Amino acid sequence: MERIVRSLTSTFGVIATLATVVMMVAITIDVFCRTLYQKSVPGILEISETALVAAVFLGMSYTGATNSHIQIDLLTERLPARVRQVVVTIAWTFTSAFLVWATYATTTRAMKSTAEGEIRMGLVNWPIYPARWIIAIGFAAMLVVAIVNVIRTARGQEVLGFASPEQLADAPVRPFELTEEAEEARSRAAAGGSTTETEDDR
């Protein structure tokens, strides 16, 4: 299951990256045309907007699966490991609940938009419903990541994004995601470093 999640989110991450490149190229072309010909290229704005939606919402699940999201751990870093584990589990549970609602709401809106053939009026008539489906898919993928993290943290494992406690021991201190096993690995690494320094001093 987790292998499938990582593969899926990696694919979405690649698509999000490509969408960012498309957005950059489109904006660059538009800037050149404005500078040289004093007019915009029809459809460039709409392409950029759709690419931005793909970059944000398809990249969201990849960020969650690689544990790259922004974290504030001023409180949790002072908590015991067991308490931190409970806090992390509760946090991801609430995140899952929100994502269930967000996935349902955006999917319903995307279905309605598709049925109505919703378009945006501008230099070109641009369909809106593909972007709405991208949003719904992005929330659904992030929901899967959140559910996996709930299961992992409830079992006392680290969240998705770290393969082993040894990697955590070498990583920057991020207590919000550490387990007791990871802390032991960090302590062993620190103890080994201290021994090496003592031998060198001799």
DRENMI-843989 format. One record per residue (C-alpha): residue in one letter; z negated, x negated, y. Coordinates in steps of 0.5 Angstrom, whole numbers, padded with zeros to 4 digits, always signed. Example, Ala and Ser with C-alpha at 12.3 -4.5 7.8 and 13.67 -1.06 7.14 Angstrom:
BEGIN
a-0016-0025-0009s-0014-0027-0002
***
This chain:
BEGIN
m+0000+0000+0000e-0002-0005+0005r+0004-0009+0003i+0008-0003+0005v+0005-0002+0011r+0006-0010+0013s+0013-0009+0012l+0014-0003+0015t+0010-0005+0022s+0014-0012+0022t+0021-0008+0022f+0018-0004+0027g+0016-0010+0031v+0023-0013+0030i+0026-0007+0033a+0021-0007+0039t+0023-0014+0040l+0031-0012+0040a+0030-0006+0045t+0026-0011+0050v+0032-0016+0049v+0037-0010+0050m+0033-0007+0056m+0033-0014+0059v+0041-0015+0058a+0042-0008+0061i+0038-0009+0067t+0041-0016+0069i+0048-0013+0068d+0046-0008+0073v+0043-0013+0078f+0050-0017+0078c+0054-0010+0079r+0049-0008+0085t+0050-0015+0088l+0057-0016+0087y+0060-0009+0087q+0054-0005+0091k+0054+0000+0085s+0050+0001+0079v+0053+0002+0072p+0053+0009+0069g+0048+0010+0063i+0044+0003+0065l+0038+0006+0067e+0038+0011+0061i+0039+0006+0056s+0033+0002+0059e+0029+0007+0059t+0030+0009+0052a+0029+0002+0050l+0023+0001+0054v+0020+0007+0050a+0022+0004+0043a+0019-0003+0045v+0013+0000+0047f+0012+0005+0041l+0015+0002+0036g+0011-0005+0037m+0005-0001+0037s+0004-0001+0030y+0006-0008+0029t+0000-0010+0034g-0005-0006+0030a-0003-0009+0024t-0003-0016+0026n-0010-0015+0030s-0006-0017+0037h-0009-0011+0041i-0014-0012+0047q-0021-0012+0045i-0027-0012+0049d-0033-0014+0045l-0039-0015+0050l-0043-0011+0046t-0041-0012+0039e-0042-0019+0039r-0049-0019+0039l-0050-0014+0034p-0051-0016+0026a-0046-0016+0022r-0047-0010+0018v-0048-0006+0024r-0041-0009+0027q-0038-0006+0021v-0040+0001+0022v-0038+0000+0029v-0031-0002+0027t-0031+0003+0022i-0033+0009+0027a-0028+0006+0032w-0022+0006+0027t-0024+0013+0025f-0024+0016+0032t-0017+0012+0033s-0015+0016+0027a-0017+0023+0029f-0013+0022+0036l-0007+0019+0033v-0007+0025+0028w-0007+0030+0034a-0002+0025+0038t+0003+0025+0032y+0003+0032+0031a+0004+0034+0038t+0009+0029+0039t+0013+0031+0033t+0013+0038+0035r+0015+0036+0042a+0021+0032+0039m+0023+0038+0034k+0023+0043+0040s+0027+0038+0044t+0032+0037+0039a+0033+0044+0038e+0034+0045+0045g+0039+0039+0046e+0035+0036+0051i+0038+0032+0056r+0037+0028+0063m+0042+0030+0068g+0044+0023+0072l+0050+0019+0073v+0051+0021+0065n+0048+0026+0061w+0043+0022+0057p+0040+0026+0051i+0032+0026+0051y+0030+0028+0044p+0032+0021+0041a+0027+0018+0045r+0022+0023+0043w+0023+0022+0036i+0021+0015+0037i+0015+0016+0040a+0013+0021+0034i+0015+0015+0029g+0011+0010+0033f+0005+0014+0033a+0006+0016+0026a+0006+0009+0024m+0000+0007+0028l-0004+0012+0024v-0002+0009+0018v-0005+0003+0020a-0011+0006+0023i-0012+0009+0016v-0011+0003+0013n-0016-0001+0017v-0021+0005+0016i-0021+0004+0009r-0022-0004+0009t-0027-0004+0014a-0031+0002+0010r-0031-0003+0004g-0033-0009+0008q-0027-0012+0009e-0023-0015+0015v-0018-0011+0019l-0011-0012+0018g-0009-0018+0021f-0013-0024+0018a-0011-0026+0011s-0017-0029+0009p-0024-0031+0012e-0022-0038+0012q-0017-0036+0017l-0022-0033+0021a-0026-0039+0021d-0021-0043+0024a-0019-0037+0029p-0022-0036+0036v-0029-0032+0036r-0028-0025+0036p-0034-0022+0033f-0032-0015+0033e-0027-0016+0027l-0032-0021+0023t-0035-0019+0016e-0041-0023+0013e-0036-0026+0009a-0032-0029+0015e-0039-0031+0018e-0041-0035+0012a-0034-0039+0012r-0035-0040+0019s-0042-0043+0018r-0039-0047+0012a-0034-0050+0017a-0039-0052+0022a-0043-0055+0017g-0038-0059+0015g-0036-0061+0022s-0043-0063+0023t-0044-0068+0017t-0037-0071+0018e-0040-0073+0025t-0046-0076+0023e-0043-0080+0018d-0038-0083+0023d-0044-0084+0028r-0047-0089+0022
***
